[in-house]
Amino acid sequence: MTEKTLSQTKYSVLDLAPVTEGSTPADSFKNTVDLAQHAERWGFNRYWLAEHHNMPFIASSATSIAISHVLHHTDSIRVGSGGVMLPNHAPLVVAEQFGTLETLFPGRVDLGLGRAPGTDQLTAGALRRNLDSDPNEFPEQVEELRGYFAGENRIHAVPGEGLNVPIWLLGSSGFSAQLAGRLGLPFSFASHFSPNNTEGALRLYRQQFHPSDVLDEPYVMVGVNVIAADTDEEAEYLATSLHQQFLNLVRNTNMLLQPPVENMEDVWTPREKLALMQQLGSSIIGSKETVKAKLEQFQKETEADEMMIISQIYDHDKRLRSYEIISEIMNA
């Protein structure tokens, strides 16, 4: 495999539609549109939103509606799901929703699929009405969904049938990696919260890959937290909002995205710090020069075709600046 350089790598945005302390979901969606419009101008390849539920700091729970909102306010950038948690939905409904999006915005819609609930078990029960479904049924759910687009099922998805909506499989372990490989689909790995599984999952995907009518060879996108600023010190300061977010998840405190703090040592315990540094181990934090060097190393380690950048930053202008710095690196 020929080693890719940063200039040969595509860059995309994963937006968790963060709701920050002192703001509302309405503010979050305004910021999402603003970031998407900037990302389009800066040359990012695609803009994805993620499905999460019962998390006050994430506003993109109705993912297909949020995607539609971004599509209506942009002109060319691909917009999609990173991802839709398929076990939460009837595959027919997903086919109809994304068939509708593709009909309204042809050639601009991606459908990324995950098999986790994207929430806690109680909320998963409220979404699904029961928890009898087995996560191992995910391959059958994917097959059913693809069948609606291909017109192979007895029931017809309208709109949806006959449309080319690119399907991606998302994962944080080896399960979806192997499935994506066997089906010949593109694979997106969540290295931004599962860095220790990255190498093994990407190896499994590439080993298991079979060419298909979708892809001739493997295509890997890797999610990575990037907090970029004009100085290393400022980036480290801004990154404390990301650290607090994961800490609040561990503590089950369900807080909005918090403003940065001067010293995380006053916030977390040594044990919590150790655990979170393991989970956030692939995060890239620093100035333009620091971020470029770390992205080069990350690219060397993963050989990713595309990087999906997540910048959980409290201040919207600082978040825009982070993505602008990344665009300067990718367009150099």
Backbone as numpy.savetxt, mean C-alpha at the origin, in Angstrom:
# Nx Ny Nz CAx CAy CAz Cx Cy Cz
19.59 -12.40 -13.33 18.74 -11.21 -13.33 19.62 -9.96 -13.33
19.36 -9.03 -14.26 20.13 -7.81 -14.34 19.75 -6.89 -13.19
20.76 -6.39 -12.49 20.50 -5.53 -11.34 19.96 -4.19 -11.78
18.83 -3.79 -11.23 18.21 -2.51 -11.57 18.86 -1.38 -10.77
18.86 -0.21 -11.37 19.30 0.99 -10.66 18.06 1.78 -10.25
18.28 2.80 -9.41 17.15 3.63 -8.99 16.48 4.29 -10.18
17.27 4.69 -11.19 16.70 5.36 -12.35 15.84 4.42 -13.19
16.03 3.11 -13.04 15.24 2.13 -13.78 14.03 1.64 -12.98
13.91 2.12 -11.75 12.85 1.68 -10.86 11.68 2.66 -10.91
10.47 2.14 -10.92 9.29 2.99 -10.85 8.97 3.30 -9.39
8.33 4.44 -9.19 7.97 4.87 -7.83 6.48 5.16 -7.77
5.86 4.74 -6.70 4.43 4.95 -6.51 4.15 5.38 -5.08
2.89 5.72 -4.82 2.48 6.25 -3.51 1.42 5.34 -2.90
1.60 4.98 -1.64 0.54 4.35 -0.86 0.05 5.36 0.16
-1.21 5.73 0.04 -1.80 6.72 0.93 -2.74 6.01 1.90
-2.46 6.13 3.18 -3.34 5.59 4.21 -4.39 6.62 4.64
-4.48 7.73 3.89 -5.45 8.78 4.20 -5.44 9.10 5.69
-4.28 9.50 6.23 -4.17 9.68 7.68 -5.04 10.81 8.21
-5.70 10.52 9.33 -6.46 11.53 10.06 -5.58 11.96 11.23
-5.13 13.19 11.19 -4.18 13.66 12.19 -4.91 14.27 13.39
-4.21 14.30 14.52 -4.76 14.92 15.73 -5.16 16.36 15.43
-6.42 16.70 15.76 -6.91 18.05 15.51 -7.58 18.23 14.16
-7.67 17.15 13.35 -8.30 17.26 12.04 -9.44 16.25 11.93
-10.07 16.20 10.76 -11.21 15.32 10.51 -10.97 14.50 9.25
-11.76 13.44 9.02 -11.65 12.71 7.76 -11.85 13.61 6.54
-12.68 14.63 6.64 -12.85 15.56 5.51 -11.52 16.24 5.18
-10.77 16.64 6.20 -9.44 17.21 5.97 -8.52 16.19 5.32
-8.64 14.95 5.77 -7.81 13.88 5.23 -8.02 13.72 3.73
-9.28 13.72 3.30 -9.56 13.54 1.87 -9.10 14.73 1.04
-9.17 15.94 1.60 -8.61 17.11 0.90 -7.11 16.93 0.70
-6.44 16.46 1.74 -5.00 16.23 1.65 -4.67 15.12 0.66
-5.52 14.07 0.62 -5.32 12.98 -0.33 -5.36 13.50 -1.76
-6.35 14.30 -2.08 -6.46 14.86 -3.44 -5.24 15.73 -3.75
-4.84 16.55 -2.80 -3.69 17.44 -3.02 -2.42 16.62 -3.26
-2.20 15.59 -2.44 -1.01 14.76 -2.61 -1.06 14.02 -3.95
-2.22 13.49 -4.32 -2.34 12.76 -5.59 -2.04 13.67 -6.77
-2.53 14.91 -6.72 -2.26 15.85 -7.81 -0.78 16.19 -7.90
-0.14 16.37 -6.75 1.31 16.60 -6.75 2.06 15.37 -7.26
1.65 14.19 -6.80 2.31 12.95 -7.23 2.23 12.78 -8.75
1.09 13.13 -9.31 0.92 13.05 -10.76 1.89 13.99 -11.47
2.00 15.22 -10.98 2.91 16.18 -11.61 4.36 15.77 -11.45
4.68 15.14 -10.31 6.06 14.76 -10.04 6.48 13.47 -10.75
5.56 12.77 -11.38 5.91 11.60 -12.17 5.81 10.27 -11.47
5.10 10.21 -10.34 4.89 8.90 -9.71 4.01 8.03 -10.59
4.21 6.73 -10.53 3.57 5.80 -11.46 2.13 5.50 -11.11
1.85 5.28 -9.83 0.50 4.95 -9.41 0.25 5.46 -7.99
-1.02 5.54 -7.63 -1.43 6.08 -6.33 -2.48 5.13 -5.76
-2.11 4.45 -4.68 -2.99 3.45 -4.10 -3.48 3.88 -2.72
-4.70 3.44 -2.40 -5.28 3.64 -1.08 -5.57 2.29 -0.46
-5.51 2.23 0.87 -5.59 0.94 1.57 -6.88 0.81 2.36
-7.39 -0.41 2.42 -8.59 -0.71 3.20 -8.22 -1.08 4.64
-8.67 -0.26 5.56 -8.55 -0.57 6.99 -9.87 -0.19 7.65
-10.19 -0.83 8.75 -11.46 -0.58 9.44 -11.23 -0.44 10.94
-12.10 0.35 11.56 -12.05 0.57 13.01 -10.71 1.13 13.46
-10.10 1.95 12.59 -8.84 2.62 12.92 -9.06 4.12 12.72
-9.24 4.87 13.80 -9.60 6.28 13.68 -8.61 7.12 12.88
-7.36 6.66 12.77 -6.35 7.46 12.07 -6.24 7.14 10.58
-7.11 6.26 10.06 -7.10 5.93 8.64 -8.51 6.14 8.10
-8.64 6.98 7.06 -9.97 7.37 6.56 -10.42 6.59 5.34
-9.58 5.70 4.81 -9.86 5.07 3.50 -10.58 3.74 3.62
-11.49 3.60 4.59 -12.18 2.32 4.79 -13.06 1.96 3.59
-13.77 2.94 3.02 -14.58 2.70 1.81 -13.67 2.93 0.60
-12.80 1.96 0.37 -11.64 2.16 -0.51 -12.04 2.50 -1.94
-13.01 1.81 -2.50 -13.38 2.08 -3.89 -13.93 3.49 -4.06
-14.62 4.01 -3.03 -15.15 5.38 -3.11 -14.00 6.38 -3.03
-13.04 6.13 -2.16 -11.88 7.01 -2.07 -11.09 7.00 -3.37
-10.95 5.83 -3.99 -10.26 5.72 -5.27 -10.99 6.55 -6.33
-12.31 6.44 -6.36 -13.11 7.21 -7.32 -12.89 8.71 -7.13
-12.82 9.15 -5.87 -12.61 10.56 -5.57 -11.27 11.04 -6.15
-10.23 10.24 -5.99 -8.91 10.61 -6.52 -8.92 10.60 -8.05
-9.54 9.59 -8.64 -9.63 9.53 -10.09 -10.32 10.77 -10.66
-11.36 11.23 -10.00 -12.10 12.41 -10.47 -11.26 13.68 -10.40
-10.23 13.69 -9.56 -9.45 14.91 -9.36 -8.03 14.81 -9.94
-7.76 13.78 -10.71 -6.47 13.63 -11.40 -6.74 13.31 -12.86
-5.68 13.33 -13.66 -5.85 13.17 -15.10 -5.23 11.91 -15.69
-4.10 11.47 -15.16 -3.38 10.39 -15.84 -2.80 9.32 -14.92
-2.50 9.64 -13.69 -1.86 8.68 -12.79 -2.79 7.49 -12.56
-2.22 6.28 -12.50 -3.01 5.10 -12.17 -3.40 5.18 -10.70
-4.64 4.76 -10.40 -5.15 4.82 -9.03 -5.74 3.45 -8.70
-5.48 2.97 -7.50 -5.98 1.65 -7.16 -5.95 1.36 -5.68
-6.11 0.09 -5.38 -6.24 -0.37 -3.99 -4.97 -1.08 -3.55
-4.52 -0.69 -2.38 -3.36 -1.38 -1.83 -3.59 -1.82 -0.39
-4.57 -2.66 -0.14 -5.44 -3.24 -1.15 -6.86 -3.32 -0.66
-7.67 -3.98 -1.49 -8.98 -4.43 -1.06 -8.80 -5.77 -0.35
-9.33 -5.88 0.86 -9.20 -7.11 1.63 -10.33 -8.05 1.20
-10.02 -8.93 0.26 -11.05 -9.70 -0.44 -11.94 -10.54 0.49
-11.44 -11.14 1.56 -12.33 -11.92 2.43 -13.45 -11.09 3.08
-13.31 -9.75 3.08 -14.35 -8.90 3.65 -15.52 -8.67 2.69
-15.38 -9.10 1.42 -16.35 -8.73 0.40 -16.73 -9.92 -0.45
-17.93 -9.87 -1.01 -18.29 -10.83 -2.05 -17.51 -10.48 -3.32
-16.82 -11.44 -3.94 -16.06 -11.14 -5.15 -16.88 -10.45 -6.23
-18.18 -10.79 -6.34 -19.03 -10.15 -7.34 -19.11 -8.64 -7.10
-19.25 -8.25 -5.84 -19.35 -6.82 -5.52 -18.06 -6.10 -5.90
-16.92 -6.72 -5.61 -15.63 -6.12 -5.97 -15.52 -5.98 -7.48
-15.93 -7.02 -8.21 -15.88 -6.96 -9.67 -16.75 -5.83 -10.20
-17.93 -5.66 -9.64 -18.83 -4.59 -10.09 -18.27 -3.21 -9.75
-17.72 -3.07 -8.54 -17.16 -1.78 -8.13 -16.00 -1.37 -9.04
-15.06 -2.29 -9.21 -13.87 -1.94 -10.00 -14.17 -1.97 -11.50
-15.18 -2.73 -11.90 -15.65 -2.63 -13.27 -16.25 -1.26 -13.55
-16.96 -0.73 -12.58 -17.52 0.62 -12.72 -16.41 1.66 -12.80
-15.40 1.54 -11.93 -14.28 2.48 -11.96 -13.55 2.42 -13.30
-13.29 1.20 -13.79 -12.59 1.04 -15.06 -13.42 1.58 -16.23
-14.73 1.44 -16.14 -15.61 1.98 -17.18 -15.56 3.50 -17.21
-15.54 4.11 -16.03 -15.50 5.56 -15.93 -14.12 6.13 -16.25
-13.07 5.38 -15.90 -11.69 5.86 -16.06 -10.84 4.77 -16.72
-11.10 4.49 -18.00 -10.43 3.35 -18.65 -8.91 3.47 -18.65
-8.27 2.34 -18.31 -6.82 2.27 -18.33 -6.11 2.92 -17.17
-6.87 3.27 -16.11 -6.24 3.97 -14.99 -6.43 3.27 -13.65
-7.08 2.10 -13.64 -7.49 1.49 -12.37 -6.70 0.21 -12.09
-6.19 0.09 -10.86 -5.53 -1.14 -10.39 -6.36 -1.75 -9.27
-6.35 -3.08 -9.21 -7.05 -3.79 -8.14 -6.05 -4.66 -7.39
-5.55 -4.14 -6.27 -4.67 -4.90 -5.41 -5.50 -5.63 -4.36
-5.20 -6.91 -4.16 -6.00 -7.76 -3.27 -5.17 -8.30 -2.12
-5.73 -8.24 -0.91 -5.11 -8.84 0.25 -6.04 -9.86 0.87
-5.48 -10.75 1.71 -6.32 -11.78 2.34 -6.49 -11.56 3.83
-5.86 -10.53 4.39 -6.05 -10.21 5.81 -7.33 -9.39 5.98
-7.88 -9.31 7.17 -9.10 -8.51 7.36 -8.86 -7.01 7.35
-7.62 -6.58 7.62 -7.36 -5.16 7.69 -7.96 -4.52 8.94
-8.17 -5.35 9.96 -8.79 -4.85 11.18 -8.71 -5.92 12.26
-9.43 -5.71 13.36 -9.49 -6.69 14.44 -10.59 -7.71 14.17
-10.61 -8.78 14.94 -11.54 -9.87 14.69 -13.00 -9.45 14.93
-13.25 -8.61 15.92 -14.62 -8.17 16.19 -15.16 -7.38 14.99
-14.33 -6.48 14.46 -14.75 -5.69 13.30 -14.88 -6.56 12.07
-13.98 -7.53 11.93 -14.09 -8.45 10.80 -15.42 -9.18 10.82
-15.89 -9.54 12.02 -17.19 -10.19 12.14 -18.32 -9.27 11.73
-18.20 -7.97 12.06 -19.22 -7.01 11.67 -19.24 -6.81 10.16
-18.06 -6.87 9.53 -17.97 -6.72 8.08 -18.55 -7.92 7.35
-18.21 -9.10 7.84 -18.54 -10.33 7.13 -19.81 -11.00 7.65
-20.32 -10.52 8.78 -21.48 -11.09 9.47 -21.16 -12.41 10.16
-20.08 -13.09 9.79 -19.61 -14.27 10.51 -18.14 -14.45 10.19
-17.48 -15.30 10.96 -16.05 -15.54 10.74 -15.80 -16.97 10.31
-16.79 -17.56 9.62 -16.64 -18.94 9.17 -15.67 -19.07 8.00
-15.44 -17.97 7.28 -14.56 -18.05 6.11 -13.14 -18.36 6.55
-12.48 -19.17 5.77 -11.12 -19.61 6.05 -10.16 -18.79 5.18
-9.11 -18.17 5.79 -8.15 -17.42 4.97 -7.55 -18.26 3.84
-7.52 -19.57 4.03 -6.98 -20.43 2.98 -7.91 -20.54 1.77
-9.13 -19.97 1.88 -10.03 -19.91 0.73 -9.72 -18.75 -0.20
-8.74 -17.96 0.15 -8.37 -16.80 -0.66 -8.11 -17.16 -2.12
-7.38 -18.25 -2.43 -7.18 -18.59 -3.85 -8.49 -18.80 -4.60
-9.47 -19.43 -3.97 -10.76 -19.63 -4.62 -11.50 -18.30 -4.81
-11.36 -17.40 -3.84 -11.99 -16.09 -3.98 -11.36 -15.29 -5.12
-10.04 -15.38 -5.24 -9.35 -14.70 -6.34 -9.81 -15.29 -7.68
-9.91 -16.61 -7.75 -10.34 -17.26 -8.98 -11.76 -16.84 -9.36
-12.65 -16.77 -8.36 -14.01 -16.33 -8.64 -14.03 -14.90 -9.16
-13.27 -14.03 -8.53 -13.22 -12.63 -8.95 -12.69 -12.50 -10.38
-11.61 -13.20 -10.68 -11.05 -13.14 -12.04 -12.06 -13.69 -13.05
-12.84 -14.67 -12.61 -13.84 -15.25 -13.50 -14.91 -14.25 -13.90
-15.25 -13.32 -12.99 -16.24 -12.31 -13.35 -15.71 -11.38 -14.45
-14.45 -10.99 -14.34 -13.88 -10.13 -15.37 -13.73 -10.88 -16.70
-13.43 -12.17 -16.62 -13.22 -12.97 -17.83 -14.52 -13.47 -18.45
-15.64 -13.30 -17.75 -16.92 -13.80 -18.26 -17.04 -15.30 -18.19
-16.38 -15.92 -17.20 -16.37 -17.38 -17.08 -17.36 -17.89 -16.03
-18.03 -16.98 -15.30 -18.96 -17.39 -14.26 -20.40 -17.34 -14.77
-21.27 -18.07 -14.12 -22.68 -18.10 -14.53 -23.36 -16.75 -14.31
-22.89 -16.03 -13.28 -23.41 -14.70 -12.99 -22.52 -13.67 -13.68
-23.13 -12.62 -14.21 -22.38 -11.62 -14.96 -22.18 -10.36 -14.12
-20.95 -9.87 -14.10 -20.64 -8.61 -13.44 -20.83 -7.48 -14.45
-21.76 -6.59 -14.15 -22.06 -5.48 -15.06 -22.08 -4.17 -14.26
-21.12 -3.24 -14.53 -19.96 -3.37 -15.40 -18.90 -4.28 -14.77
-18.01 -4.78 -15.57 -16.93 -5.62 -15.09 -16.53 -6.66 -16.11
-17.51 -7.43 -16.58 -17.22 -8.51 -17.50 -16.58 -7.98 -18.79
-15.46 -8.62 -19.15 -14.77 -8.25 -20.37 -13.79 -7.10 -20.23
-13.69 -6.53 -19.04 -12.78 -5.40 -18.83 -11.43 -5.88 -18.31
-10.40 -5.16 -18.68 -9.04 -5.49 -18.24 -8.70 -4.63 -17.03
-9.01 -5.15 -15.85 -8.64 -4.48 -14.59 -7.44 -5.24 -14.02
-6.24 -4.66 -14.07 -5.06 -5.37 -13.58 -5.20 -5.77 -12.11
-5.00 -7.04 -11.84 -5.08 -7.57 -10.48 -3.68 -7.82 -9.94
-3.43 -7.32 -8.75 -2.20 -7.55 -8.01 -2.54 -8.35 -6.75
-1.61 -9.19 -6.32 -1.74 -9.82 -5.01 -0.78 -9.14 -4.06
-1.29 -8.85 -2.86 -0.50 -8.19 -1.83 -0.21 -9.19 -0.72
0.91 -9.02 -0.05 1.21 -9.94 1.03 2.25 -9.41 1.99
2.28 -10.01 3.18 3.31 -9.73 4.17 3.99 -11.02 4.63
3.71 -12.10 3.90 4.33 -13.40 4.18 4.44 -14.16 2.86
4.65 -15.47 2.95 4.87 -16.25 1.75 3.62 -16.74 1.05
2.46 -16.70 1.70 1.24 -17.30 1.13 0.87 -16.66 -0.19
0.63 -15.34 -0.17 0.23 -14.65 -1.40 1.38 -14.57 -2.40
2.62 -14.61 -1.90 3.77 -14.61 -2.81 3.75 -15.84 -3.70
3.52 -17.01 -3.11 3.46 -18.24 -3.89 2.26 -18.24 -4.83
1.11 -17.76 -4.34 -0.09 -17.74 -5.18 0.11 -16.81 -6.37
0.66 -15.62 -6.13 0.91 -14.69 -7.23 1.86 -15.30 -8.25
2.86 -16.02 -7.77 3.79 -16.67 -8.68 3.12 -17.73 -9.53
2.32 -18.57 -8.90 1.65 -19.65 -9.64 0.67 -19.10 -10.67
0.01 -17.97 -10.35 -0.97 -17.39 -11.26 -0.34 -16.46 -12.29
0.94 -16.16 -12.12 1.59 -15.24 -13.05 1.10 -13.82 -12.92
0.82 -13.39 -11.66 0.33 -12.04 -11.40 1.43 -11.19 -10.76
1.34 -9.88 -10.88 2.30 -9.02 -10.17 2.09 -9.12 -8.67
3.17 -8.94 -7.92 3.13 -9.12 -6.47 3.66 -7.89 -5.77
2.94 -7.44 -4.74 3.36 -6.30 -3.94 3.56 -6.75 -2.50
4.76 -6.53 -1.97 5.07 -7.00 -0.61 5.13 -5.83 0.37
4.55 -6.05 1.55 4.44 -5.02 2.58 5.68 -4.98 3.46
6.80 -4.59 2.87 8.03 -4.51 3.64 7.98 -3.39 4.67
7.04 -2.45 4.48 6.97 -1.31 5.40 6.52 -1.72 6.80
5.88 -2.90 6.95 5.59 -3.36 8.31 5.98 -4.83 8.53
6.56 -5.47 7.52 7.00 -6.85 7.68 8.38 -7.05 7.04
9.37 -6.26 7.47 10.68 -6.29 6.79 11.40 -7.63 6.90
11.19 -8.35 8.00 11.93 -9.60 8.18 11.48 -10.71 7.23
10.30 -10.55 6.65 9.79 -11.56 5.72 10.03 -11.20 4.25
10.62 -10.05 4.00 10.74 -9.56 2.62 11.54 -10.50 1.75
12.75 -10.81 2.15 13.64 -11.61 1.31 13.03 -12.97 0.98
12.48 -13.64 1.99 11.92 -14.96 1.77 10.71 -14.94 0.86
9.83 -13.94 1.04 8.62 -13.87 0.22 8.95 -13.56 -1.23
9.89 -12.65 -1.46 10.25 -12.32 -2.84 10.93 -13.50 -3.53
11.73 -14.25 -2.77 12.36 -15.44 -3.34 11.31 -16.47 -3.72
10.33 -16.69 -2.84 9.25 -17.64 -3.15 8.49 -17.22 -4.40
8.16 -15.93 -4.49 7.42 -15.44 -5.65 8.18 -15.72 -6.94
9.45 -15.39 -6.93 10.23 -15.56 -8.16 10.44 -17.04 -8.49
10.61 -17.86 -7.46 10.79 -19.29 -7.70 9.52 -19.95 -8.23
8.37 -19.50 -7.73 7.09 -20.11 -8.08 6.49 -19.53 -9.35
7.09 -18.50 -9.91 6.45 -17.76 -11.00 6.31 -18.61 -12.27
5.09 -18.56 -12.82 4.80 -19.16 -14.12 4.31 -18.06 -15.05
4.88 -17.94 -16.24 4.40 -16.92 -17.18 2.91 -17.10 -17.47
2.23 -16.00 -17.69 0.79 -16.01 -17.93 0.45 -15.02 -19.03
-0.84 -14.90 -19.32 -1.25 -13.89 -20.29 -1.16 -12.49 -19.71
-0.84 -12.40 -18.41 -0.66 -11.11 -17.75 0.80 -10.69 -17.75
1.68 -11.62 -17.39 3.11 -11.32 -17.27 3.95 -12.43 -17.88
5.04 -12.03 -18.52 6.01 -12.99 -19.03 7.06 -13.34 -17.97
7.29 -12.41 -17.06 8.29 -12.61 -16.01 7.81 -11.93 -14.74
8.41 -12.27 -13.60 7.95 -11.72 -12.33 7.99 -10.19 -12.31
7.06 -9.61 -11.60 7.06 -8.15 -11.39 6.81 -7.90 -9.91
7.78 -7.26 -9.26 7.77 -7.06 -7.81 7.67 -5.58 -7.48
6.70 -5.27 -6.63 6.63 -3.94 -6.02 6.77 -4.13 -4.51
7.55 -3.26 -3.88 7.81 -3.38 -2.44 7.42 -2.09 -1.74
6.60 -2.21 -0.71 6.23 -1.05 0.10 7.33 -0.70 1.08
7.60 0.59 1.21 8.67 1.02 2.12 8.30 2.38 2.72
8.48 2.48 4.05 8.29 3.77 4.72 9.47 4.68 4.38
9.17 5.87 3.90 10.21 6.86 3.64 9.79 8.18 4.27
10.62 8.70 5.14 10.42 10.02 5.73 11.62 10.86 5.30
11.40 11.74 4.33 12.48 12.56 3.79 12.25 14.02 4.18
13.35 14.71 4.46 13.28 16.13 4.82 14.58 16.80 4.38
14.70 18.07 4.64 15.88 18.80 4.18 17.12 18.46 4.99
16.94 17.94 6.20 18.07 17.49 7.00 17.74 16.16 7.65
18.77 15.42 8.03 18.57 14.16 8.73 17.83 14.39 10.05
18.19 15.47 10.73 17.61 15.74 12.03 16.11 16.02 11.92
15.71 16.78 10.91 14.29 17.06 10.73 13.52 15.79 10.38
14.12 14.95 9.52 13.45 13.70 9.15 13.25 12.80 10.36
14.26 12.68 11.20 14.14 11.86 12.41 13.04 12.40 13.32
12.93 13.71 13.40 11.88 14.33 14.20 10.51 14.02 13.61
10.34 14.18 12.30 9.05 13.91 11.64 8.67 12.44 11.77
9.66 11.55 11.78 9.39 10.10 11.85 8.80 9.67 13.18
8.88 10.52 14.19 8.31 10.12 15.48 6.78 9.98 15.41
6.14 10.61 14.44 4.69 10.40 14.26 4.42 8.98 13.81
5.24 8.47 12.89 5.14 7.08 12.44 5.39 6.13 13.60
6.40 6.41 14.39 6.72 5.55 15.54 5.57 5.53 16.54
4.97 6.69 16.78 3.84 6.74 17.71 2.63 5.98 17.16
2.43 6.04 15.84 1.31 5.32 15.24 1.42 3.83 15.51
2.60 3.26 15.27 2.77 1.83 15.50 2.72 1.50 16.99
3.22 2.40 17.81 3.16 2.19 19.26 1.72 2.16 19.73
0.89 3.06 19.20 -0.52 3.09 19.58 -1.25 1.84 19.11
-0.85 1.29 17.96 -1.43 0.02 17.51 -1.09 -1.10 18.48
0.16 -1.14 18.91 0.60 -2.18 19.86 -0.15 -2.04 21.17
-0.34 -0.80 21.60 -1.01 -0.55 22.88 -2.54 -0.58 22.76
-3.04 -0.65 21.52 -4.48 -0.66 21.26 -5.14 0.60 21.83
-4.49 1.74 21.62 -5.02 3.01 22.14 -5.86 3.76 21.12
-5.79 3.37 19.83 -6.69 3.93 18.80 -6.68 5.45 18.77
-5.52 6.04 18.68 -5.41 7.49 18.62 -5.24 7.94 17.17
-5.57 9.21 16.91 -5.29 9.80 15.61 -3.77 9.93 15.43
-3.33 10.20 14.19 -1.90 10.36 13.94 -1.40 11.56 14.73
-0.40 11.31 15.57 0.06 12.31 16.53 1.15 13.22 15.96
1.22 14.44 16.47 2.33 15.32 16.05 3.66 14.76 16.51
4.74 15.14 15.84 6.06 14.62 16.24 6.46 15.12 17.62
7.36 14.37 18.23 7.88 14.72 19.56 9.39 14.81 19.49
9.97 15.54 20.44 11.42 15.73 20.43 12.17 14.46 20.82
11.56 13.64 21.70 12.29 12.49 22.22 11.35 11.31 22.43
11.48 10.27 21.61 10.64 9.09 21.75 10.96 8.30 23.01
12.15 8.52 23.59 12.51 7.80 24.81 11.56 8.14 25.95
10.89 9.31 25.83 9.92 9.69 26.84 8.55 9.05 26.59
8.40 8.39 25.44 7.10 7.87 25.03 7.03 6.35 25.13
8.08 5.66 24.66 8.04 4.20 24.64 8.97 3.60 25.69
8.73 2.35 26.03 9.61 1.62 26.93 10.72 0.97 26.09
11.81 0.57 26.72 12.87 -0.10 25.95 12.37 -1.34 25.21
11.48 -2.10 25.83 10.96 -3.30 25.17 10.11 -2.92 23.96
9.26 -1.89 24.11 8.45 -1.44 22.98 9.32 -0.91 21.85
10.37 -0.20 22.19 11.27 0.33 21.18 11.91 -0.80 20.39
12.37 -1.83 21.08 13.00 -2.96 20.41 12.03 -3.64 19.45
10.81 -3.85 19.91 9.81 -4.52 19.07 9.46 -3.69 17.85
9.29 -2.38 18.04 8.90 -1.53 16.91 10.04 -1.33 15.93
11.26 -1.29 16.39 12.39 -1.17 15.48 12.53 -2.41 14.61
12.12 -3.57 15.14 12.08 -4.77 14.32 11.03 -4.64 13.22
9.85 -4.14 13.59 8.75 -4.03 12.64 8.99 -2.93 11.61
9.67 -1.87 12.01 9.92 -0.74 11.13 11.35 -0.73 10.61
11.96 -1.91 10.60 13.38 -2.00 10.29 13.78 -1.55 8.91
12.85 -1.60 7.96 13.21 -1.20 6.59 12.92 0.27 6.33
12.47 1.02 7.33 12.12 2.43 7.12 13.36 3.23 6.71
13.15 4.16 5.81 14.23 5.00 5.29 13.94 6.43 5.72
14.82 6.99 6.53 14.59 8.28 7.16 15.83 9.14 6.98
15.64 10.37 6.47 16.80 11.24 6.35 16.65 12.33 5.31
17.76 12.98 5.04 17.85 14.02 4.02 17.87 13.37 2.63
17.87 14.20 1.61 17.87 13.68 0.24 19.05 12.74 0.01
20.22 13.13 0.46 21.42 12.30 0.25 21.31 10.99 1.02
20.85 11.05 2.25 20.70 9.85 3.06 19.66 8.91 2.47
18.53 9.48 2.08 17.44 8.67 1.51 17.89 8.02 0.21
18.59 8.75 -0.63 19.06 8.17 -1.89 19.97 6.98 -1.65
20.91 7.12 -0.73 21.83 6.02 -0.43 21.09 4.81 0.12
20.10 5.05 0.99 19.36 3.93 1.58 18.42 3.29 0.55
17.86 4.08 -0.35 17.03 3.51 -1.41 17.87 2.65 -2.34
19.08 3.09 -2.62 19.98 2.29 -3.46 20.28 0.95 -2.82
20.52 0.96 -1.51 20.79 -0.29 -0.81 19.56 -1.18 -0.78
18.38 -0.57 -0.55 17.13 -1.32 -0.52 16.85 -1.94 -1.89
17.12 -1.18 -2.95 16.94 -1.69 -4.30 17.87 -2.87 -4.57
19.10 -2.76 -4.11 20.07 -3.84 -4.28 19.62 -5.11 -3.56
19.03 -4.95 -2.38 18.60 -6.09 -1.58 17.34 -6.76 -2.15
16.41 -5.97 -2.69 15.12 -6.51 -3.12 15.02 -6.73 -4.62
15.83 -6.02 -5.41 15.74 -6.02 -6.87 14.31 -5.72 -7.33
13.66 -4.81 -6.63 12.28 -4.47 -6.91 12.15 -3.76 -8.26
11.06 -4.05 -8.96 10.73 -3.32 -10.19 10.10 -1.98 -9.87
9.48 -1.90 -8.70 8.76 -0.69 -8.32 8.77 -0.58 -6.81
8.88 0.64 -6.32 8.80 0.90 -4.88 7.55 1.72 -4.60
6.77 1.28 -3.62 5.58 2.02 -3.21 5.90 2.72 -1.90
5.90 4.05 -1.94 6.39 4.86 -0.83 5.25 5.25 0.09
5.44 5.02 1.39 4.48 5.43 2.41 5.17 6.46 3.29
4.60 7.66 3.36 5.17 8.72 4.20 4.10 9.18 5.19
4.10 8.57 6.36 3.15 8.94 7.42 3.73 10.11 8.20
3.39 11.31 7.75 3.92 12.53 8.36 2.75 13.40 8.81
2.85 13.94 10.00 1.74 14.67 10.61 1.39 15.93 9.82
2.36 16.74 9.50 2.14 18.01 8.82 2.03 17.77 7.31
0.92 18.20 6.70 0.70 17.89 5.28 1.77 18.52 4.39
2.18 19.74 4.66 3.21 20.37 3.84 4.53 19.61 3.94
4.85 19.12 5.14 6.07 18.33 5.31 5.94 16.99 4.58
4.74 16.43 4.55 4.50 15.19 3.81 4.70 15.42 2.31
4.15 16.51 1.80 4.38 16.85 0.40 5.87 17.00 0.13
6.58 17.66 1.00 8.02 17.87 0.80 8.76 16.54 0.78
8.34 15.59 1.59 8.97 14.27 1.59 8.84 13.61 0.22
7.62 13.64 -0.34 7.43 13.03 -1.66 8.14 13.84 -2.75
8.23 15.14 -2.57 8.95 15.95 -3.56 10.43 15.57 -3.59
11.01 15.36 -2.41 12.42 14.94 -2.35 12.60 13.59 -3.05
11.67 12.67 -2.83 11.74 11.37 -3.49 11.65 11.54 -5.00
10.78 12.45 -5.44 10.66 12.69 -6.89 11.95 13.27 -7.45
12.63 14.09 -6.69 13.92 14.65 -7.15 14.94 13.54 -7.31
14.91 12.56 -6.40 15.82 11.42 -6.50 15.47 10.57 -7.72
14.20 10.29 -7.93 13.80 9.39 -9.01 13.92 10.04 -10.38
13.85 11.37 -10.44 13.94 12.06 -11.73 15.33 12.58 -12.03
16.29 12.29 -11.15 17.66 12.81 -11.35 18.31 12.15 -12.55
